[in-house]
Amino acid sequence: MREHIAELCASLLLMIIRTLLPARGRHRAAPARPHIQERTLAPATTAPAHAHPFEADAQPLVRPYLLTPEERHERTLQRQRRRALWLAVHGIDVGPRHIHGMEVSV
């Protein structure tokens, strides 16, 4: 019984030491070193008189996460198809309610 208690205490002590001391090996986070670069002055450039900061080619003005109504509709349809497939796998039928213009009764 003493051996079991000793093993338990040793494993608890080892777990406490591992949580309090820094990690060993190559996965340990290295201290951040300041990166010093020589500063050089770039030559001053002026934009041509005809350049406008909001040109169409410069950058897109539409946020990439916004969806058009068509894309939103397609995603809604895809989500409905996936939900119906998931429910069908679990034995729940959510099939079409109208087939060829006639309502289907369950």
N, CA, C and O of each residue as an XYZ file, in Angstrom:
424
protein
N       0.814     -1.186      0.000
C       0.000      0.000      0.000
C       0.862      1.256      0.000
O       0.511      2.265     -0.611
N       2.013      1.178      0.706
C       2.903      2.325      0.741
C       3.429      2.665     -0.643
O       3.599      3.835     -0.985
N       3.684      1.629     -1.437
C       4.209      1.864     -2.782
C       3.191      2.625     -3.625
O       3.564      3.523     -4.380
N       1.921      2.280     -3.507
C       0.873      2.947     -4.274
C       0.736      4.414     -3.864
O       0.573      5.294     -4.710
N       0.806      4.664     -2.557
C       0.726      6.037     -2.079
C       1.945      6.822     -2.538
O       1.830      7.986     -2.920
N       3.118      6.185     -2.502
C       4.342      6.858     -2.943
C       4.272      7.171     -4.442
O       4.671      8.257     -4.861
N       3.773      6.241     -5.247
C       3.632      6.485     -6.683
C       2.633      7.608     -6.959
O       2.854      8.433     -7.845
N       1.546      7.640     -6.208
C       0.552      8.684     -6.355
C       1.131     10.058     -6.012
O       0.932     11.029     -6.742
N       1.844     10.121     -4.901
C       2.473     11.389     -4.500
C       3.515     11.824     -5.520
O       3.607     13.008     -5.844
N       4.302     10.878     -6.030
C       5.330     11.213     -7.016
C       4.692     11.722     -8.305
O       5.188     12.679     -8.898
N       3.608     11.103     -8.746
C       2.964     11.561     -9.983
C       2.320     12.932     -9.783
O       2.372     13.770    -10.683
N       1.713     13.176     -8.614
C       1.146     14.500     -8.338
C       2.228     15.563     -8.274
O       2.054     16.662     -8.800
N       3.357     15.239     -7.624
C       4.458     16.186     -7.540
C       5.025     16.487     -8.923
O       5.335     17.639     -9.227
N       5.161     15.472     -9.756
C       5.655     15.664    -11.110
C       4.699     16.520    -11.929
O       5.142     17.364    -12.708
N       3.385     16.316    -11.763
C       2.404     17.108    -12.482
C       2.463     18.566    -12.044
O       2.353     19.464    -12.880
N       2.634     18.816    -10.751
C       2.732     20.187    -10.251
C       3.991     20.853    -10.779
O       3.953     22.016    -11.182
N       5.104     20.134    -10.783
C       6.364     20.697    -11.285
C       6.245     21.033    -12.756
O       6.729     22.080    -13.186
N       5.612     20.168    -13.544
C       5.466     20.429    -14.977
C       4.619     21.665    -15.260
O       4.867     22.379    -16.232
N       3.623     21.920    -14.418
C       2.771     23.083    -14.656
C       3.437     24.376    -14.203
O       3.160     25.436    -14.764
N       4.308     24.309    -13.200
C       4.923     25.527    -12.680
C       6.199     25.914    -13.410
O       6.479     27.103    -13.564
N       6.973     24.949    -13.859
C       8.239     25.250    -14.519
C       8.030     25.430    -16.018
O       7.068     24.898    -16.572
N       8.910     26.169    -16.679
C       8.765     26.347    -18.127
C       9.020     25.042    -18.868
O       9.663     24.123    -18.360
N       8.504     24.996    -20.062
C       8.638     23.788    -20.871
C      10.085     23.591    -21.298
O      10.863     24.543    -21.357
N      10.433     22.351    -21.593
C      11.775     22.040    -22.062
C      11.699     21.667    -23.534
O      10.632     21.328    -24.046
N      12.814     21.730    -24.195
C      12.884     21.230    -25.557
C      12.636     22.298    -26.594
O      12.580     23.488    -26.286
N      12.488     21.856    -27.825
C      12.418     22.788    -28.945
C      11.064     23.468    -29.073
O      10.959     24.458    -29.798
N      10.027     22.987    -28.408
C       8.713     23.607    -28.520
C       8.528     24.767    -27.547
O       7.483     25.417    -27.540
N       9.533     25.019    -26.738
C       9.442     26.120    -25.794
C       9.519     27.424    -26.564
O      10.289     27.548    -27.516
N       8.735     28.378    -26.159
C       8.739     29.676    -26.825
C      10.056     30.381    -26.542
O      10.464     30.518    -25.389
N      10.712     30.825    -27.599
C      11.975     31.532    -27.452
C      11.704     32.971    -27.036
O      10.690     33.549    -27.426
N      12.594     33.548    -26.254
C      12.376     34.945    -25.883
C      12.449     35.837    -27.118
O      13.243     35.609    -28.031
N      11.612     36.838    -27.116
C      11.560     37.737    -28.273
C      12.810     38.593    -28.310
O      13.172     39.227    -27.320
N      13.465     38.606    -29.458
C      14.648     39.438    -29.641
C      14.251     40.669    -30.438
O      13.552     40.564    -31.446
N      14.686     41.810    -29.997
C      14.353     43.003    -30.780
C      15.089     42.986    -32.107
O      16.299     42.765    -32.158
N      14.368     43.216    -33.150
C      14.935     43.208    -34.492
C      15.262     44.650    -34.869
O      14.365     45.477    -35.032
N      16.534     44.938    -35.003
C      16.959     46.306    -35.291
C      17.332     46.394    -36.760
O      18.159     45.629    -37.256
N      16.717     47.324    -37.434
C      17.021     47.562    -38.841
C      17.521     48.979    -38.993
O      17.148     49.885    -38.247
N      18.370     49.138    -39.976
C      18.809     50.493    -40.287
C      17.699     51.173    -41.061
O      17.135     50.615    -42.002
N      17.407     52.359    -40.652
C      16.362     53.107    -41.343
C      16.972     53.863    -42.507
O      17.970     54.569    -42.362
N      16.367     53.704    -43.633
C      16.788     54.461    -44.802
C      15.595     55.272    -45.275
O      14.454     54.810    -45.252
N      15.875     56.447    -45.686
C      14.807     57.302    -46.170
C      14.491     56.949    -47.615
O      15.377     56.902    -48.469
N      13.240     56.708    -47.866
C      12.812     56.411    -49.225
C      12.659     57.728    -49.972
O      12.277     58.742    -49.389
N      12.958     57.706    -51.257
C      12.776     58.945    -52.010
C      11.304     59.333    -52.041
O      10.425     58.484    -52.186
N      11.060     60.595    -51.907
C       9.683     61.085    -51.917
C       9.098     60.937    -53.310
O       9.675     61.384    -54.300
N       7.944     60.301    -53.359
C       7.268     60.150    -54.647
C       5.944     60.886    -54.577
O       5.258     60.884    -53.555
N       5.617     61.491    -55.650
C       4.337     62.184    -55.720
C       3.466     61.452    -56.717
O       3.935     60.973    -57.749
N       2.216     61.378    -56.393
C       1.268     60.713    -57.280
C       0.977     61.614    -58.467
O       0.940     62.836    -58.320
N       0.771     61.030    -59.640
C       0.416     61.857    -60.793
C      -0.899     62.593    -60.536
O      -1.715     62.165    -59.720
N      -1.083     63.665    -61.222
C      -2.266     64.498    -61.004
C      -3.548     63.753    -61.346
O      -4.592     64.035    -60.757
N      -3.499     62.800    -62.292
C      -4.714     62.097    -62.705
C      -5.047     60.902    -61.810
O      -6.145     60.355    -61.911
N      -4.121     60.483    -60.932
C      -4.367     59.314    -60.081
C      -5.358     59.681    -58.980
O      -5.230     60.719    -58.332
N      -6.320     58.836    -58.788
C      -7.334     59.041    -57.772
C      -7.222     57.903    -56.767
O      -7.038     56.759    -57.181
N      -7.325     58.161    -55.469
C      -7.145     57.074    -54.497
C      -8.210     55.996    -54.570
O      -8.003     54.894    -54.061
N      -9.352     56.289    -55.196
C     -10.423     55.299    -55.273
C     -10.632     54.810    -56.695
O     -11.767     54.732    -57.164
N      -9.557     54.484    -57.379
C      -9.695     53.925    -58.718
C     -10.229     52.499    -58.609
O     -10.032     51.823    -57.599
N     -10.898     52.061    -59.653
C     -11.491     50.719    -59.648
C     -10.420     49.637    -59.602
O     -10.640     48.580    -59.011
N      -9.276     49.878    -60.209
C      -8.226     48.871    -60.245
C      -7.398     48.852    -58.964
O      -6.697     47.875    -58.703
N      -7.466     49.903    -58.170
C      -6.616     49.994    -57.003
C      -6.973     48.933    -55.969
O      -6.099     48.179    -55.542
N      -8.212     48.858    -55.566
C      -8.644     47.857    -54.599
C     -10.152     47.707    -54.675
O     -10.854     48.645    -55.055
N     -10.651     46.543    -54.320
C     -12.105     46.362    -54.371
C     -12.783     47.158    -53.259
O     -12.278     47.230    -52.139
N     -13.907     47.741    -53.572
C     -14.638     48.520    -52.593
C     -15.697     47.692    -51.873
O     -16.281     48.154    -50.892
N     -15.947     46.491    -52.342
C     -16.950     45.624    -51.732
C     -16.245     44.699    -50.755
O     -15.198     44.131    -51.069
N     -16.812     44.552    -49.592
C     -16.229     43.645    -48.605
C     -16.415     42.214    -49.086
O     -17.494     41.861    -49.561
N     -15.375     41.379    -48.971
C     -15.474     40.015    -49.511
C     -16.474     39.140    -48.781
O     -16.918     38.141    -49.347
N     -16.848     39.461    -47.559
C     -17.772     38.614    -46.817
C     -19.223     38.985    -47.072
O     -20.119     38.285    -46.600
N     -19.484     40.064    -47.805
C     -20.858     40.399    -48.158
C     -21.297     39.550    -49.339
O     -20.516     39.305    -50.259
N     -22.540     39.105    -49.313
C     -23.045     38.232    -50.361
C     -24.090     38.970    -51.175
O     -24.836     39.804    -50.661
N     -24.123     38.644    -52.450
C     -25.188     39.161    -53.288
C     -26.461     38.377    -52.973
O     -26.382     37.293    -52.393
N     -27.620     38.893    -53.337
C     -28.856     38.132    -53.069
C     -28.858     36.750    -53.719
O     -29.401     35.803    -53.150
N     -28.257     36.622    -54.906
C     -28.206     35.306    -55.565
C     -27.340     34.347    -54.762
O     -27.710     33.188    -54.573
N     -26.179     34.824    -54.285
C     -25.308     33.959    -53.491
C     -25.988     33.569    -52.177
O     -25.870     32.426    -51.734
N     -26.684     34.491    -51.566
C     -27.393     34.196    -50.317
C     -28.477     33.149    -50.553
O     -28.664     32.251    -49.733
N     -29.200     33.265    -51.688
C     -30.244     32.294    -52.018
C     -29.640     30.916    -52.265
O     -30.177     29.911    -51.800
N     -28.523     30.862    -52.996
C     -27.855     29.581    -53.264
C     -27.384     28.935    -51.963
O     -27.521     27.725    -51.788
N     -26.832     29.731    -51.053
C     -26.378     29.166    -49.781
C     -27.559     28.664    -48.943
O     -27.444     27.657    -48.244
N     -28.687     29.367    -49.016
C     -29.876     28.918    -48.291
C     -30.359     27.579    -48.841
O     -30.695     26.675    -48.076
N     -30.393     27.453    -50.164
C     -30.808     26.189    -50.774
C     -29.857     25.058    -50.416
O     -30.287     23.943    -50.123
N     -28.553     25.354    -50.441
C     -27.556     24.335    -50.090
C     -27.723     23.908    -48.638
O     -27.629     22.720    -48.331
N     -27.969     24.860    -47.741
C     -28.169     24.550    -46.337
C     -29.408     23.682    -46.148
O     -29.402     22.765    -45.327
N     -30.489     23.968    -46.912
C     -31.701     23.152    -46.818
C     -31.449     21.734    -47.302
O     -31.928     20.775    -46.698
N     -30.697     21.596    -48.393
C     -30.388     20.257    -48.905
C     -29.557     19.466    -47.903
O     -29.804     18.282    -47.670
N     -28.563     20.139    -47.310
C     -27.720     19.440    -46.332
C     -28.511     19.038    -45.095
O     -28.323     17.944    -44.562
N     -29.399     19.923    -44.635
C     -30.218     19.608    -43.468
C     -31.135     18.428    -43.770
O     -31.283     17.540    -42.931
N     -31.758     18.397    -44.959
C     -32.639     17.293    -45.332
C     -31.861     15.983    -45.405
O     -32.361     14.937    -44.991
N     -30.630     16.041    -45.935
C     -29.810     14.832    -46.014
C     -29.442     14.338    -44.622
O     -29.497     13.137    -44.359
N     -29.068     15.251    -43.727
C     -28.703     14.861    -42.367
C     -29.902     14.246    -41.652
O     -29.763     13.238    -40.959
N     -31.075     14.848    -41.816
C     -32.268     14.294    -41.177
C     -32.647     12.946    -41.776
O     -33.112     12.060    -41.060
N     -32.452     12.784    -43.088
C     -32.763     11.501    -43.729
C     -31.851     10.396    -43.204
O     -32.286      9.255    -43.051
N     -30.604     10.721    -42.930
C     -29.681      9.736    -42.372
C     -30.186      9.255    -41.017
O     -29.988      8.097    -40.650
N     -30.836     10.141    -40.278
C     -31.346      9.788    -38.955
C     -32.793      9.318    -38.999
O     -33.422      9.166    -37.952
N     -33.330      9.087    -40.185
C     -34.645      8.489    -40.315
C     -35.809      9.458    -40.304
O     -36.950      9.044    -40.098
N     -35.551     10.731    -40.519
C     -36.618     11.725    -40.523
C     -36.808     12.196    -41.956
O     -35.862     12.660    -42.593
N     -38.026     12.077    -42.463
C     -38.293     12.459    -43.848
C     -38.804     13.888    -43.889
O     -39.826     14.209    -43.282
N     -38.097     14.735    -44.600
C     -38.535     16.117    -44.808
C     -38.649     16.390    -46.305
O     -38.354     17.489    -46.775
N     -39.074     15.393    -47.027
C     -39.142     15.480    -48.480
C     -40.058     16.567    -48.983
O     -40.604     17.337    -48.193
N     -40.232     16.639    -50.272
C     -41.035     17.717    -50.852
C     -42.501     17.594    -50.436
O     -43.045     16.495    -50.329
N     -43.116     18.731    -50.209
C     -44.526     18.757    -49.820
C     -45.434     18.805    -51.052
O     -46.596     18.404    -50.986
N     -44.906     19.292    -52.164
C     -45.683     19.355    -53.410
C     -44.894     18.652    -54.504
O     -43.730     18.968    -54.750
N     -45.541     17.701    -55.150
C     -44.929     17.016    -56.284
C     -45.864     17.189    -57.466
O     -47.026     16.785    -57.406
N     -45.374     17.780    -58.525
C     -46.142     18.052    -59.743
C     -47.420     18.824    -59.432
O     -48.470     18.564    -60.020
N     -47.325     19.766    -58.514
C     -48.449     20.627    -58.211
C     -49.474     20.052    -57.245
O     -50.442     20.733    -56.908
N     -49.289     18.827    -56.794
C     -50.237     18.228    -55.845
C     -49.551     18.076    -54.495
O     -48.379     17.705    -54.415
N     -50.294     18.365    -53.446
C     -49.725     18.262    -52.099
C     -49.619     16.808    -51.705
O     -50.531     16.013    -51.931
N     -48.482     16.475    -51.108
C     -48.220     15.112    -50.668
C     -48.576     15.011    -49.204
O     -48.096     15.804    -48.395
N     -49.412     14.045    -48.847
C     -49.775     13.861    -47.439
C     -48.879     12.786    -46.846
O     -48.445     11.859    -47.531
N     -48.625     12.932    -45.601
C     -47.702     11.995    -44.938
C     -48.427     10.832    -44.374
O     -47.809      9.946    -43.783
